[in-house]
C-alpha cells in the first residue's frame, strides 16, 4: 500500500469517526432533552409561541389549510382524511390557523399517533347552498387529479342561509390550497423546539409582534368606546373621499382623535391592520367589529339599534350597491337572534332609512323583512332540498357525513341541522348543548368571540367534540 493510499484510508476513517461521533453526540443531546427537558419545555410553552411558524396575518381567509404528514394513498376514498366544511366557525377567520378547530382536530389524532389528516375547507359566511356546491366541486377536482376523496366530511353550516338567498354570498372568493408547515421530521426534535423558544423569546423582547401568537383578550368597556370613536372618525376620513386606508402614522393619528391611551396589541391589530384597504371597506371593517363585540356580549338589540342609527345617518352611503355587504349580513344575523322587535317594527325603522333614490340592497332588505315568515318557511324547504342532495352525494361516493350544530343561539339553523341528522341518520356533534352548560358556568365571552366565531378556547372544545364523535364512528 502506497503512502497516498494510507493517507486516503486514514482520512476516510477519521471522517467516518467524525460523522459517527457527531450523530452520537446529537443523539445524546436529543435524548438528554427528552429525558430532562420535558419540564423545561412545558414551562417554556408560552402563549406567544405558536405551534408552527405562521405569520400573524389573515391569509387563511383566502386558503384552505391542509394538515397532514407526508403521505400517499392509492385508495379512491380515504377514510383517514376529513374535510371540514362550513362558515366562520370552521374557517376561524378571527384567529390564526393554529387556533382553528380543524387544526386542533388534527392535533388530537396526532396525540395518539394516528395517521389522520384534516382539511380546513371553511369559508366565512358560507351557506348550506354554497357548502353543497363547494363539496361537489372539491370531490370532482380530487378525482380529476387522481387524488383520494375524503372519506369523512364534517359539516357546520346554515346560519348564513337567509342572507344568502336574498343577497347572495358575502364571500365569493375561491379558496387556494395551502400545506401548513407543521413541525414534522427534523422540526419535531427537541433541539429544534429549544431553538424556536429562543427565537420567539427574541421576537417578544424586541416587540416583533408580527410573528408572535397574540393572546386572546376580552375587550374592555373603555376599548369598546374607543372602537366607536375610531369608527366615527373613519367616516370623516373616508366616507366622502376616494382614499384608501393604509397603516401609516398619518391615518392612525387622524383615526385616533379622541383616544387618550394606547390600545392593546390584539385590538390594535383589528382596528389598524397592516394591509392597505379601500376606504369604504375599512369603514365596514370597523362597523362589523363594533357590532360583533355587542353580539359577543349578547347585546343583539343594541347591535340592531346602532346599525339602524348608522343607516339613518348615512342612507345613501349604506345602501349603495355592493357597499357594506358584511354589515348588512351581520344586521340580518342580529335580527334572527334578537327578540325585542317584531318584523313589522323593524320594517318601519328600515323605511326611515330609505335612500333618496331606490337602491337594490334596500329593496331586497325591505322585501325580506316584509315577508319575514314566508321567507323563513321557504328557506327551510330549500335547505332540506340541498341536504337531500348532500345525502345522495355521500351515498354515491361512499363518504361518511358528520354534522355539527352551532354553539351559539342560531335556533333556526340548529333546528334544521338536528332534523337533517335524524332524517338521514348522520352522526351529530351537539356543540350547542355542551357550550350552553359551559357558558352558564363560566360566561359567554370565554368561549364565543361573537355569534359567528369561537375564542381559541372555544375552538379547542369544538375539536374535542368532533374528535369524540369521529372516534365513536371509527370504533
N, C-alpha and C positions, 0 to 999 in steps of 0.2 A: 504493500500500500504506500502510495507516494505521500509526501508532506501535504500536498494540496488536498488529497483525499481525506487524510486525517483531520485537517483543519475544517473541511466541509462537514465531515461527520460530527466533529466536536460542536460546531455551530448549530447543527440540527438538534443535537442532544440538548444543548443549552436553551435553544428556542422552545423545544418541547417541554423542558422543565419549567421554563418561564410561563408558558401558557397553562400548564397543569397547576403550577403554584398560584397563578392569578385566579384561575377558576376556583381552586380550593379556598383561596382567601376570600373571594367574593361569596362563596357558598357559606363560609363560616360567618361572614358579616351578615348575610341574609338570615342564617339560622339563629345567630345571636339576636338579631332584631325581632325575629318571630318569637323567640323564647322570652326575651327580656323587654321587648319593645311594645308589647300589646298595651300595657298600662300607659306608657308614654304616648303612644299613638291615640289611645282613647281620650287622653287628656288634651291632645292637640287637634281633636276633631272640632275645630272652631266653626262657628256658624258661618263665618265669612269664607270658608274654604269649600268650593263646590266639589261634587263627587267626580266630575270630569271637567276638562278645560273648555268652557263655553263663554264667549264674551258676553257681558251684561247688556244684551240687546233684545230686540223684538223680532229677530229674523225668523223665529219658528212660527210666527203668524203666517208666513208665506211658504212654509215647508211642511212635509210630513216626515216625522223622525223615525228612523229605523234603529231599534235597539236589538242587536244581535251579535253573537260571537261569529267568527268566520265559519261558514257552514255552506254545504251544498246538498241539495236533495233532489232525487230523481222522481219523487212522488208527484202525482198530479195535484193532490190535495195534502197539505202539510198540517196535521193536527197539533203540531207543536209550534204553530205560528198563529198569533192572534192579531186581527185587525180591529183596532179600537176606533169606532166611528161615532160622530156626534158633533155637538156645538162647542161652546166655550168651556164647558165642564170637562170635555175631553182634550181640546186643544191646549187649555191652560194659558190663554193669552195674557193673563195678568202676572204670570211668573216665568222664570226660566224653564227650559225644557226638563231640567233635572228635578224640578218640583212638581211636575205634572203627574197625574195618576198613571198614565201608561208607563212612564219610566219606573215608578215605584212598583208597578205590577211586574215588570221585567226583573227588578231587583229582588222582589220576593221569591221568584223562581230561582234566581242565582244563589240565594242564601242556602238553598238545599241542593245546589249543584245540578239543577235540572236544565237540560238543553231546550230552552223555551225562548222564542223570540216574539217581540211585540212591535207593532207599527202604530204610531200615533197619527191616525187619519182624521183627527178632529179639525173642524173649521168653524171659526167664530160665526155665530148667528145662522148656522146650518139648520135647515128644517127637515122634517120627515121626508118630504118630496125630494129635496136636494140630496139627502143622505142616500136614498134609494138609487138615484141617478149616478152618484159617485161610486157606490158599491158595484153597480153593474159595469160601469166603465173601468173600474180598477181590475175587476176579475178578467175582463176581456183583454186588457193590456198585459196582464201577467201571462195569459195564455199565448198571446202573440209573441211574447218574449221567451216562451218556453220555460217560464218560472212557475214553481208550485203556487197554487192559490191558497189563501189562508183557510185552515180547517175550522177556525173559530172566528166569529165576528161578534164583538161586544158593542152593543148599540145603546146610546143615550141621546134621544132627540125628541122634538115635539114642541118645545117652549116657543120657538120662533115661527110656528106654523101660521098663526093668524096674520101676523105681519107679512109673512111670505106670500100668502095667496092674494093679498091686497097690493103690496108694494114691490114684490119681487125680492131677490136676495140682497141683503145688506152687503155681503161679502161675495163677490163673484170671481175672486182670484182662483187660478188653478194652483194646487199645491205641488211643490217640487220635492222629490225625494232627497233626504239628507241622512247619510250614515253618521250616526253620533259617535264621536271619538271616545269610546268607553276605555276604561283602564284595564285593558286585557294584555296578555303576553308579558313583555318586559315591564310594562307600566303597572302590572299588578304586584311587582316585587316591593317589599317593604322599603328597600333603599330608595326606590323611586318615590314612594309616598312621603318619605322623610324629606327628599328634595323638594317635593311640592309644598310641604308645610313651610319650609324656609322661604320658598319663592313667594307664597301668598302672604307670609308674615311681612316680607319686604314691601309688597304691594300695599298692605294695610298701613304700615308705618309711614309710607310716603304718600298716603292718600290717593293711590292709584285705583280708585273705586270701580273703574270700567270692567276690571276682571274679577272683582270680588262678588261673592254671593251676598246680596243685600238682604238683611233680615227683614221679615215681615213686621211692620209696625202699625198698630192701630192709630188712626188719625184722631188727634185731639180736637176739642171743640174750637180752640183758637185757630188750629190749622184749617178747619172747615171754613171758618170765616175768611182766612187768607185765600183759599181756593176761590171763594165767591168774589173776593176783591180782584184777584188776577183775571178771573173770567170776565168781570165787568170792564176791567182795563183792556182786555183783548178786543172788546167791541170797539173801543175808542181807537185802537191802533190799526185794526184790520178790516172792520166792517165796511167802511166806505172807501177802502183803498184796494189796490191790486198787489199789495206787498205780501211776501212770503215770510213766515216765521223762520228764524234761524237762531241757533244757540250762540248769540252774540251778547256782549255786555250791554250794548245799546238797547236791544229788545228787552233783556232781562230787567234793566233799570226802569224802562217805561212800564213794563207789566207789573213791577213790584211796588209801584207808587201806593203808599198807604200801609205797607208792611214794615214793621219795625223790629223784627227779629229773624234770624236765619231759619231756613226750612230744614227739615230732616233730610238725609240723603235719599230715602225712598220717595218722599213727597216731591223733592226737587227733580228726581228722575221723571216723575209723572207730568209735572207742570212745565218743566223746562227741558224737554228731550233734546238729545244731541243732533238728531236729524233735521233737515230742512222740511217744512210742512207748508202747504198752501194756507193762506190766511184764514179762509172760512173753515177749513178742516181743523185748524188749530183751535178756533172758537168752539167747534163741535167737540173736540177732544176734551176741553176743559168743562164744557157743559155736561157731557156724558160722565166725566169723572165725578163732578159735584153731585149729580143726580144719583150716580151709583153709590156714593157714600151714604146718601139718605136712605137708599134701598138697603144697604148693609146694616143700617140701624133700624130697619123695619119701618121706616117712615115713608111709606109709599104715597100716602095722601099729600104729604109735604112735597114730595118729588113732583107729583102731578100739578100741584098749585104753583110751584116755582116754574115749571115748564109752561104752564098756561100764561103766567105773567110775562115770561120771555116771549111767547107767541104774540101777545097783545102789543108789547112794546116794540117788537121787531117783525111786524106782519109780513111785509114783502120779502125781507131777508130770510125769514124762517121757511116760508112756503115756496121759495124759489126752487125750481125743478132741480133735483139731484143735490140740493143743499141740505146739510144737517140730517141726512138719512138715518144715521145712527141714533140721533136724538129722538126722531120720530119712532124708531124701533123701541127705545127704552121707555118712551111715553106709552106706547101700546102695551108693553110688558107691565108697566105700573098699573094700567087700567085693569089688567087681568088679576092683579094681586091686591088692589085696594077694595074697601067695602063702604067707604063714606058716600060716594057719589053714584047715582044711577046713570044709566046711559043717556037718559033724557036730560039730566042736569049737565052732564059732560058735553052733550051736543049744543046746548045753549051757550056754554062757556067757549066752545070752539067757534061758534058763529060770531062771537065778539072779537075774534082774532082774524076774521075773514080778510084776505088781501084785497087791495083796490081792484086789481084785475084777477080774473079767475086763474087759478094755478092747479095743475094736475094733482099734486100731492094733497092740496086742501080738499079737492073734490073726492079723492079716494078716502081720506080720513073721515070726512063728513059722512060719506056713504057707509063706511064700515061701522061707525058709531050709531048712525040712524037705524041700521039693520042689524044691530048687535046680536040679538037672539037667533035670528035666521042665519047669520054668519057663523055662529058657533055650531049650530046644527049641521050646516053644510060642511063645515070644517071636519067634524067627526066622520062624516060619510067619506070625504076624500082621504082622510087619514087611514081609515080601515081598508079602503081600496089599495092604498100604497103598501100597507103592511101585508096584505094578501099577496102582493107582487113579491115582496121580500121573502115571505114564507115559501112561495113557489120556487124562487131562485135558489134558496138554500137547499131545497129538496133536490132540485136538478143538479146542483154542484156538490152535493154531499157535505155541506157546511153546517156546523153547529152554531145556531144563533143564541146569544145570551143577552137578555135585556137588563137595563138598569132603569130605575125611576129616579126622579130628581131629589136631591137632598133639600131643596128649597120648596117654597109653597106654590109650585106650579100645579095646582089641583087638576085643571083640565087635562094637561099633558099626562100627569101621573095616572089619572083615571083611565085614559086611553091605553097607556103602557101596560097597566095591570090587566086590563081587559084583553089586550093582544096576547099577553103572556099566557093567560088562561085558555084562550081560544085555540092557540097554536101549540100549546104545551112547551113554550120557551122557558128555560130557567130564568128566574128573576132575581136580580140583586136589589134588595129592598133598602136603598140608601135612605129613603125618606124616614122610615121608622127608626133606623139606627141614629141618624142625625137629630131627629126630634128629641130623643132621650138625652143625647149629649148636649144639645142646646139648652134643654131645660135645666141641666146640671151645671153647665159651665158658661153659658151665654152664647149668643149668635155670632158675635164678631170673632170669636176664637176659631170658628170653623168655616164661616161663609164670608167671602170678600164682598160679595153683593148677591143678588138673586141669580146671577149667571156665572159665577166663579166661586171656587173654594179658596181658602187660605192654603199655604203649604201643608199645614197640619190636616186640613180637610181633605186635600188630595191624597194624603197617605192613608186616610181612613177609607176613602173610595177604593183605592188599590187593594187594601186588605179585604174589603167586602167582595170585590170581583175575584181576587185570588182564591178566596174560600169557596166560592161557587164553582169556579173552573176546576179546582181540585176535587170537589164533590162529583162533578161530571166525569172527570178522568178516572176516578176510582169506581 
